[in-house]
Structure formats: structure tokens, C-alpha cells
Amino acid sequence: MRIIKKRKKWGGSRGGDIAIFILLVLIGLFMLFPIYLSVIQSIKPSEELFVFPPKLYVQRPTSQNFEDMLKVAGSMDVPFSRYVFNSVFVSVVVTVAQLFLSSSAAYVLAKVKAPGVKAMNKVIEIALLFTSSVTYIVQYIVMAALGMIDTYWAITLPYIATPMGLFLMKQFMGQIPESMIDGASHLRVCWQIVMPNVKPAWLTLMIFAFQGAWQITGYLFVYSEQLKPIPIVMQQIAAAGIARTGVASATVVVLMLPPMILFLILQSNVVETMAHSGLKD
């Protein structure tokens, strides 16, 4: 007997499918618009930047804004390569440390039955309500007491432990069935069983951690030019007034590229692992 399977529709009907598709396209365009506008602004000549009403396209594309940005960066006392090294170093250290600490702590909170675990989970949930800016004064006092002001420690340590990363990893690890983790030490279970099964979580955390680390300025804790990362230098370059409007647009594109490249590299793995990460007890 021939069995005919009916196609499962997204919205339950063809009209629903079309409506969902249109909605997703509109949301995608809305999210792409700021990126498009940044790129367009960065390749506009100066006479097109101040046209009113502003145009959403460029008539005579130019690379002059990027050339001017490189000239200004090259004229500084500290080589531009030093700023690049600082940002890359800080971003890699913060990302790797955040993955390691968040994963280790999340395993304890999700799978280890110990006194105070529930209370700690509540503290983490409450911490999600606050932004990092509310702790700047306390961070400065602590780092000043420890002698970390104007060092690499000042722009790495405060960003390693984040409640969002810990909460994300803990939620994923809580879905692992208990039957999969019996009969082995906690260290082996965490890194050989749990971590491979929460690949979507740590790939997603890697994207968010690198994005946040790449945007670190550290202007409150770092004053030496030798230690400043790219974002604060780009802000200084673009802060010369209206004459550097094009340069400011070029700096936005430059700062936007590394996180976007990392996302494009990892997003396919995140989607694939999420689609195949269903666990059954």
C-alpha cells in the first residue's frame, strides 16, 4: 500500500508560509541595514557625506577615507601594529579564559549536587540584570589596590567572568541526561562527555566573548599608549571633529570586520550542532 505523507507547512497553510517568509525577510533587511549604511558611508567622498537629505547610495565611491585613516594611524608615536597586537592579544585571552571558566563553573552548577548551588544560580540570574558599567568604580578600586592599573590585567581580568556566559553554558549542560555522566570522575565527564554535547553553547559563547573583547577600550584603566587597544585609538582618530566624518565611518567598518568574520566562520557550525543536538535519556 502506498502511503502519501503530507508536507509539513511552517504556518499550517501556504498563506502562512508566505507570511512567515515575508516577515523573516523584513527582519533580515532591518538587521542588515546598519551594516549596509556603515559601508556606504565609509566609501562616500566628503561632498556626499553632508548632502541633505542623506542618500542611501554612493555616486562616486572612493577609498580616500580608509587611506586617511591609515595615514593618521601611521603618524602616531606608537606603531599601529602595536595597537593591533594589543586588541588581538586581549581578545584571544579573554575569549579562551571565558570559555574555560564559564564551562567549568557551569558544570558544577548544573551537575554537582553541593550546598549553596541553588543560591548561586539565583545570584547569577540577578547579575544578568546589571550592565558592566555599574561595577566600574568597584573594579577601579580593586585593581588600584592590587597594582593592576595601566597593565594588561586591567583590560583582561574584569571581562573574563561574565554572568551571561555562565548562564548560557549552565542551561545547556542542564539538558544532559544524568545517565550519560555516571561512572566517571567529574573532570573526565566535564571535558570528554559534557563539552562535546554542548558544542552549540560554547561556539555561541565564543562568538559573543570575542565580540565583547574586541570592543574593549579600557580607557578607565589603561593610560599608556603602548597598552591601548584598537577601539580607543580609532575613537581618538575619529574625534577630530566634522573634518574626519569619513574617517570615522571607515573606523566603524574596520572595527566591525573581525567579529563579523568570526561569526561567518562559526555560524554554520552553531546552526548545524543546534539542529542535531537533541539528547534523549
Contacts in CASP RR format, 6 or more apart in sequence:
PFRMAT RR
TARGET T0000
AUTHOR 0000-0000-0000
METHOD contacts of the structure
MODEL  1
MRIIKKRKKWGGSRGGDIAIFILLVLIGLFMLFPIYLSVIQSIKPSEELF
VFPPKLYVQRPTSQNFEDMLKVAGSMDVPFSRYVFNSVFVSVVVTVAQLF
LSSSAAYVLAKVKAPGVKAMNKVIEIALLFTSSVTYIVQYIVMAALGMID
TYWAITLPYIATPMGLFLMKQFMGQIPESMIDGASHLRVCWQIVMPNVKP
AWLTLMIFAFQGAWQITGYLFVYSEQLKPIPIVMQQIAAAGIARTGVASA
TVVVLMLPPMILFLILQSNVVETMAHSGLKD
9 16 0 8 1.000
9 17 0 8 1.000
10 16 0 8 1.000
10 17 0 8 1.000
10 20 0 8 1.000
11 17 0 8 1.000
11 19 0 8 1.000
11 20 0 8 1.000
35 256 0 8 1.000
35 260 0 8 1.000
37 56 0 8 1.000
38 249 0 8 1.000
38 252 0 8 1.000
38 253 0 8 1.000
38 256 0 8 1.000
39 253 0 8 1.000
40 56 0 8 1.000
40 57 0 8 1.000
40 58 0 8 1.000
41 49 0 8 1.000
41 246 0 8 1.000
41 249 0 8 1.000
41 252 0 8 1.000
42 65 0 8 1.000
42 66 0 8 1.000
42 246 0 8 1.000
42 249 0 8 1.000
42 250 0 8 1.000
42 252 0 8 1.000
42 253 0 8 1.000
43 58 0 8 1.000
43 61 0 8 1.000
43 62 0 8 1.000
43 63 0 8 1.000
43 65 0 8 1.000
44 58 0 8 1.000
44 61 0 8 1.000
44 62 0 8 1.000
44 65 0 8 1.000
44 246 0 8 1.000
44 249 0 8 1.000
45 60 0 8 1.000
45 62 0 8 1.000
45 64 0 8 1.000
46 245 0 8 1.000
46 246 0 8 1.000
48 55 0 8 1.000
48 58 0 8 1.000
48 59 0 8 1.000
48 60 0 8 1.000
49 245 0 8 1.000
49 246 0 8 1.000
49 249 0 8 1.000
50 245 0 8 1.000
65 246 0 8 1.000
65 247 0 8 1.000
65 249 0 8 1.000
65 250 0 8 1.000
66 250 0 8 1.000
66 254 0 8 1.000
68 244 0 8 1.000
68 246 0 8 1.000
68 247 0 8 1.000
68 250 0 8 1.000
69 237 0 8 1.000
69 247 0 8 1.000
69 250 0 8 1.000
69 251 0 8 1.000
69 254 0 8 1.000
70 80 0 8 1.000
72 237 0 8 1.000
72 244 0 8 1.000
72 247 0 8 1.000
73 80 0 8 1.000
73 83 0 8 1.000
73 233 0 8 1.000
73 237 0 8 1.000
74 80 0 8 1.000
76 225 0 8 1.000
76 233 0 8 1.000
77 225 0 8 1.000
78 225 0 8 1.000
78 226 0 8 1.000
78 228 0 8 1.000
80 233 0 8 1.000
82 226 0 8 1.000
83 228 0 8 1.000
83 229 0 8 1.000
83 230 0 8 1.000
83 233 0 8 1.000
84 230 0 8 1.000
86 227 0 8 1.000
86 228 0 8 1.000
86 229 0 8 1.000
86 230 0 8 1.000
87 214 0 8 1.000
87 216 0 8 1.000
87 229 0 8 1.000
87 230 0 8 1.000
87 231 0 8 1.000
89 152 0 8 1.000
90 152 0 8 1.000
90 155 0 8 1.000
90 156 0 8 1.000
90 213 0 8 1.000
90 216 0 8 1.000
90 229 0 8 1.000
91 210 0 8 1.000
91 213 0 8 1.000
91 214 0 8 1.000
91 216 0 8 1.000
91 258 0 8 1.000
93 156 0 8 1.000
94 156 0 8 1.000
94 159 0 8 1.000
94 160 0 8 1.000
94 209 0 8 1.000
94 212 0 8 1.000
94 213 0 8 1.000
94 216 0 8 1.000
95 206 0 8 1.000
95 209 0 8 1.000
95 210 0 8 1.000
95 213 0 8 1.000
97 156 0 8 1.000
97 160 0 8 1.000
98 159 0 8 1.000
98 160 0 8 1.000
98 161 0 8 1.000
98 162 0 8 1.000
98 165 0 8 1.000
98 205 0 8 1.000
98 209 0 8 1.000
99 202 0 8 1.000
99 205 0 8 1.000
99 206 0 8 1.000
99 209 0 8 1.000
101 160 0 8 1.000
101 161 0 8 1.000
102 161 0 8 1.000
102 162 0 8 1.000
102 165 0 8 1.000
102 166 0 8 1.000
102 168 0 8 1.000
102 169 0 8 1.000
102 205 0 8 1.000
103 169 0 8 1.000
103 190 0 8 1.000
103 195 0 8 1.000
103 202 0 8 1.000
104 190 0 8 1.000
105 166 0 8 1.000
105 169 0 8 1.000
106 165 0 8 1.000
106 166 0 8 1.000
106 168 0 8 1.000
106 169 0 8 1.000
106 170 0 8 1.000
106 172 0 8 1.000
106 173 0 8 1.000
107 169 0 8 1.000
107 173 0 8 1.000
107 186 0 8 1.000
107 189 0 8 1.000
107 190 0 8 1.000
107 194 0 8 1.000
108 114 0 8 1.000
108 117 0 8 1.000
109 117 0 8 1.000
109 120 0 8 1.000
109 121 0 8 1.000
109 124 0 8 1.000
109 166 0 8 1.000
109 170 0 8 1.000
110 170 0 8 1.000
110 173 0 8 1.000
110 174 0 8 1.000
110 176 0 8 1.000
111 173 0 8 1.000
111 174 0 8 1.000
111 176 0 8 1.000
111 181 0 8 1.000
111 186 0 8 1.000
111 189 0 8 1.000
111 194 0 8 1.000
112 186 0 8 1.000
121 170 0 8 1.000
124 163 0 8 1.000
124 166 0 8 1.000
124 167 0 8 1.000
124 170 0 8 1.000
125 167 0 8 1.000
127 163 0 8 1.000
128 163 0 8 1.000
128 164 0 8 1.000
128 167 0 8 1.000
132 158 0 8 1.000
132 159 0 8 1.000
135 158 0 8 1.000
136 220 0 8 1.000
139 158 0 8 1.000
139 221 0 8 1.000
140 149 0 8 1.000
140 220 0 8 1.000
140 221 0 8 1.000
143 149 0 8 1.000
143 153 0 8 1.000
143 154 0 8 1.000
143 157 0 8 1.000
143 158 0 8 1.000
143 221 0 8 1.000
146 153 0 8 1.000
148 154 0 8 1.000
148 157 0 8 1.000
148 221 0 8 1.000
149 221 0 8 1.000
149 222 0 8 1.000
150 221 0 8 1.000
150 222 0 8 1.000
150 223 0 8 1.000
150 224 0 8 1.000
150 227 0 8 1.000
151 222 0 8 1.000
151 227 0 8 1.000
152 227 0 8 1.000
154 218 0 8 1.000
154 221 0 8 1.000
154 222 0 8 1.000
155 216 0 8 1.000
155 218 0 8 1.000
155 221 0 8 1.000
155 222 0 8 1.000
155 227 0 8 1.000
155 229 0 8 1.000
159 212 0 8 1.000
159 213 0 8 1.000
159 216 0 8 1.000
162 209 0 8 1.000
164 208 0 8 1.000
165 205 0 8 1.000
165 208 0 8 1.000
165 209 0 8 1.000
168 201 0 8 1.000
168 204 0 8 1.000
168 205 0 8 1.000
169 198 0 8 1.000
169 201 0 8 1.000
169 202 0 8 1.000
169 205 0 8 1.000
171 201 0 8 1.000
172 198 0 8 1.000
172 200 0 8 1.000
172 201 0 8 1.000
173 194 0 8 1.000
173 198 0 8 1.000
173 201 0 8 1.000
175 279 0 8 1.000
176 193 0 8 1.000
176 194 0 8 1.000
176 197 0 8 1.000
176 198 0 8 1.000
176 279 0 8 1.000
177 279 0 8 1.000
177 280 0 8 1.000
177 281 0 8 1.000
178 281 0 8 1.000
179 281 0 8 1.000
180 193 0 8 1.000
180 197 0 8 1.000
180 279 0 8 1.000
181 189 0 8 1.000
181 193 0 8 1.000
181 194 0 8 1.000
184 192 0 8 1.000
184 193 0 8 1.000
195 202 0 8 1.000
197 277 0 8 1.000
197 279 0 8 1.000
198 277 0 8 1.000
199 269 0 8 1.000
199 273 0 8 1.000
199 277 0 8 1.000
200 270 0 8 1.000
200 273 0 8 1.000
200 274 0 8 1.000
200 277 0 8 1.000
203 266 0 8 1.000
203 269 0 8 1.000
203 270 0 8 1.000
203 273 0 8 1.000
204 270 0 8 1.000
206 262 0 8 1.000
206 266 0 8 1.000
207 259 0 8 1.000
207 262 0 8 1.000
207 263 0 8 1.000
207 266 0 8 1.000
207 267 0 8 1.000
207 270 0 8 1.000
210 258 0 8 1.000
210 259 0 8 1.000
210 262 0 8 1.000
211 259 0 8 1.000
211 262 0 8 1.000
211 263 0 8 1.000
212 259 0 8 1.000
214 231 0 8 1.000
214 255 0 8 1.000
214 258 0 8 1.000
214 259 0 8 1.000
215 231 0 8 1.000
215 255 0 8 1.000
216 229 0 8 1.000
216 231 0 8 1.000
217 229 0 8 1.000
217 231 0 8 1.000
217 232 0 8 1.000
217 235 0 8 1.000
218 228 0 8 1.000
218 229 0 8 1.000
218 232 0 8 1.000
219 232 0 8 1.000
222 228 0 8 1.000
230 254 0 8 1.000
230 255 0 8 1.000
231 255 0 8 1.000
234 251 0 8 1.000
234 254 0 8 1.000
234 255 0 8 1.000
235 251 0 8 1.000
237 244 0 8 1.000
237 247 0 8 1.000
237 248 0 8 1.000
237 251 0 8 1.000
238 244 0 8 1.000
238 247 0 8 1.000
238 248 0 8 1.000
238 251 0 8 1.000
240 247 0 8 1.000
END
